[in-house]
């Protein structure tokens, strides 16, 4: 992997990591405000976190291989 591709992969990794943190904070706030442990909004946030987590794992693997 050349230098430019590595930098772009690191930036994408950071972006997805920040999105996960954002959704986690949003979920904690939602749970505190509503008092519910399960809701449609929390499930939607969980799916978003899973999506970004999968992308992060792929990027991490690409960076380890290179």
PyMOL CGO cylinders between C-alpha atoms (Angstrom):
from pymol import cmd
from pymol.cgo import CYLINDER

trace = [
    CYLINDER, 0.00, 0.00, 0.00, 1.49, 3.32, -0.98, 0.3, 1, 1, 1, 1, 1, 1,
    CYLINDER, 1.49, 3.32, -0.98, 1.74, 6.30, 1.32, 0.3, 1, 1, 1, 1, 1, 1,
    CYLINDER, 1.74, 6.30, 1.32, -1.33, 8.14, 0.01, 0.3, 1, 1, 1, 1, 1, 1,
    CYLINDER, -1.33, 8.14, 0.01, -3.59, 5.10, 0.26, 0.3, 1, 1, 1, 1, 1, 1,
    CYLINDER, -3.59, 5.10, 0.26, -2.37, 4.44, 3.80, 0.3, 1, 1, 1, 1, 1, 1,
    CYLINDER, -2.37, 4.44, 3.80, -3.15, 8.03, 4.84, 0.3, 1, 1, 1, 1, 1, 1,
    CYLINDER, -3.15, 8.03, 4.84, -6.62, 7.80, 3.27, 0.3, 1, 1, 1, 1, 1, 1,
    CYLINDER, -6.62, 7.80, 3.27, -7.29, 4.52, 5.05, 0.3, 1, 1, 1, 1, 1, 1,
    CYLINDER, -7.29, 4.52, 5.05, -6.22, 6.03, 8.37, 0.3, 1, 1, 1, 1, 1, 1,
    CYLINDER, -6.22, 6.03, 8.37, -8.52, 9.00, 7.79, 0.3, 1, 1, 1, 1, 1, 1,
    CYLINDER, -8.52, 9.00, 7.79, -11.44, 6.71, 6.94, 0.3, 1, 1, 1, 1, 1, 1,
    CYLINDER, -11.44, 6.71, 6.94, -10.70, 4.66, 10.07, 0.3, 1, 1, 1, 1, 1, 1,
    CYLINDER, -10.70, 4.66, 10.07, -10.75, 7.80, 12.21, 0.3, 1, 1, 1, 1, 1, 1,
    CYLINDER, -10.75, 7.80, 12.21, -14.01, 8.97, 10.61, 0.3, 1, 1, 1, 1, 1, 1,
    CYLINDER, -14.01, 8.97, 10.61, -15.79, 5.69, 11.37, 0.3, 1, 1, 1, 1, 1, 1,
    CYLINDER, -15.79, 5.69, 11.37, -14.37, 5.62, 14.90, 0.3, 1, 1, 1, 1, 1, 1,
    CYLINDER, -14.37, 5.62, 14.90, -15.76, 9.10, 15.54, 0.3, 1, 1, 1, 1, 1, 1,
    CYLINDER, -15.76, 9.10, 15.54, -19.17, 8.11, 14.14, 0.3, 1, 1, 1, 1, 1, 1,
    CYLINDER, -19.17, 8.11, 14.14, -19.28, 5.14, 16.53, 0.3, 1, 1, 1, 1, 1, 1,
    CYLINDER, -19.28, 5.14, 16.53, -18.45, 7.37, 19.49, 0.3, 1, 1, 1, 1, 1, 1,
    CYLINDER, -18.45, 7.37, 19.49, -21.12, 9.86, 18.39, 0.3, 1, 1, 1, 1, 1, 1,
    CYLINDER, -21.12, 9.86, 18.39, -23.78, 7.15, 18.15, 0.3, 1, 1, 1, 1, 1, 1,
    CYLINDER, -23.78, 7.15, 18.15, -22.74, 5.72, 21.52, 0.3, 1, 1, 1, 1, 1, 1,
    CYLINDER, -22.74, 5.72, 21.52, -23.14, 9.13, 23.18, 0.3, 1, 1, 1, 1, 1, 1,
    CYLINDER, -23.14, 9.13, 23.18, -26.47, 9.57, 21.44, 0.3, 1, 1, 1, 1, 1, 1,
    CYLINDER, -26.47, 9.57, 21.44, -27.61, 6.16, 22.70, 0.3, 1, 1, 1, 1, 1, 1,
    CYLINDER, -27.61, 6.16, 22.70, -26.54, 6.90, 26.28, 0.3, 1, 1, 1, 1, 1, 1,
    CYLINDER, -26.54, 6.90, 26.28, -28.43, 10.20, 26.19, 0.3, 1, 1, 1, 1, 1, 1,
    CYLINDER, -28.43, 10.20, 26.19, -31.49, 8.48, 24.78, 0.3, 1, 1, 1, 1, 1, 1,
    CYLINDER, -31.49, 8.48, 24.78, -31.41, 5.82, 27.50, 0.3, 1, 1, 1, 1, 1, 1,
    CYLINDER, -31.41, 5.82, 27.50, -31.01, 8.43, 30.24, 0.3, 1, 1, 1, 1, 1, 1,
    CYLINDER, -31.01, 8.43, 30.24, -33.82, 10.59, 28.91, 0.3, 1, 1, 1, 1, 1, 1,
    CYLINDER, -33.82, 10.59, 28.91, -36.33, 7.81, 28.23, 0.3, 1, 1, 1, 1, 1, 1,
    CYLINDER, -36.33, 7.81, 28.23, -35.26, 5.30, 30.88, 0.3, 1, 1, 1, 1, 1, 1,
    CYLINDER, -35.26, 5.30, 30.88, -35.85, 2.49, 28.38, 0.3, 1, 1, 1, 1, 1, 1,
    CYLINDER, -35.85, 2.49, 28.38, -33.19, -0.08, 27.62, 0.3, 1, 1, 1, 1, 1, 1,
    CYLINDER, -33.19, -0.08, 27.62, -34.75, -1.12, 24.30, 0.3, 1, 1, 1, 1, 1, 1,
    CYLINDER, -34.75, -1.12, 24.30, -36.46, 1.06, 21.71, 0.3, 1, 1, 1, 1, 1, 1,
    CYLINDER, -36.46, 1.06, 21.71, -36.62, 1.39, 17.95, 0.3, 1, 1, 1, 1, 1, 1,
    CYLINDER, -36.62, 1.39, 17.95, -34.25, 4.35, 18.09, 0.3, 1, 1, 1, 1, 1, 1,
    CYLINDER, -34.25, 4.35, 18.09, -31.69, 2.40, 20.13, 0.3, 1, 1, 1, 1, 1, 1,
    CYLINDER, -31.69, 2.40, 20.13, -31.91, -0.53, 17.74, 0.3, 1, 1, 1, 1, 1, 1,
    CYLINDER, -31.91, -0.53, 17.74, -31.34, 1.82, 14.80, 0.3, 1, 1, 1, 1, 1, 1,
    CYLINDER, -31.34, 1.82, 14.80, -28.29, 3.30, 16.56, 0.3, 1, 1, 1, 1, 1, 1,
    CYLINDER, -28.29, 3.30, 16.56, -27.00, -0.21, 17.22, 0.3, 1, 1, 1, 1, 1, 1,
    CYLINDER, -27.00, -0.21, 17.22, -27.27, -1.07, 13.52, 0.3, 1, 1, 1, 1, 1, 1,
    CYLINDER, -27.27, -1.07, 13.52, -25.36, 2.10, 12.62, 0.3, 1, 1, 1, 1, 1, 1,
    CYLINDER, -25.36, 2.10, 12.62, -22.64, 1.27, 15.13, 0.3, 1, 1, 1, 1, 1, 1,
    CYLINDER, -22.64, 1.27, 15.13, -22.38, -2.28, 13.76, 0.3, 1, 1, 1, 1, 1, 1,
    CYLINDER, -22.38, -2.28, 13.76, -22.10, -0.95, 10.21, 0.3, 1, 1, 1, 1, 1, 1,
    CYLINDER, -22.10, -0.95, 10.21, -19.26, 1.43, 11.08, 0.3, 1, 1, 1, 1, 1, 1,
    CYLINDER, -19.26, 1.43, 11.08, -17.59, -1.26, 13.19, 0.3, 1, 1, 1, 1, 1, 1,
    CYLINDER, -17.59, -1.26, 13.19, -17.51, -3.67, 10.25, 0.3, 1, 1, 1, 1, 1, 1,
    CYLINDER, -17.51, -3.67, 10.25, -15.94, -1.02, 8.05, 0.3, 1, 1, 1, 1, 1, 1,
    CYLINDER, -15.94, -1.02, 8.05, -13.36, -0.28, 10.73, 0.3, 1, 1, 1, 1, 1, 1,
    CYLINDER, -13.36, -0.28, 10.73, -12.44, -3.97, 10.99, 0.3, 1, 1, 1, 1, 1, 1,
    CYLINDER, -12.44, -3.97, 10.99, -11.96, -4.14, 7.21, 0.3, 1, 1, 1, 1, 1, 1,
    CYLINDER, -11.96, -4.14, 7.21, -9.77, -1.03, 7.24, 0.3, 1, 1, 1, 1, 1, 1,
    CYLINDER, -9.77, -1.03, 7.24, -7.78, -2.38, 10.18, 0.3, 1, 1, 1, 1, 1, 1,
    CYLINDER, -7.78, -2.38, 10.18, -7.17, -5.61, 8.30, 0.3, 1, 1, 1, 1, 1, 1,
    CYLINDER, -7.17, -5.61, 8.30, -6.07, -3.68, 5.20, 0.3, 1, 1, 1, 1, 1, 1,
    CYLINDER, -6.07, -3.68, 5.20, -3.64, -1.63, 7.28, 0.3, 1, 1, 1, 1, 1, 1,
    CYLINDER, -3.64, -1.63, 7.28, -2.18, -4.72, 8.98, 0.3, 1, 1, 1, 1, 1, 1,
    CYLINDER, -2.18, -4.72, 8.98, -1.66, -6.53, 5.68, 0.3, 1, 1, 1, 1, 1, 1,
    CYLINDER, -1.66, -6.53, 5.68, 0.04, -3.55, 4.04, 0.3, 1, 1, 1, 1, 1, 1,
]
cmd.load_cgo(trace, "trace")
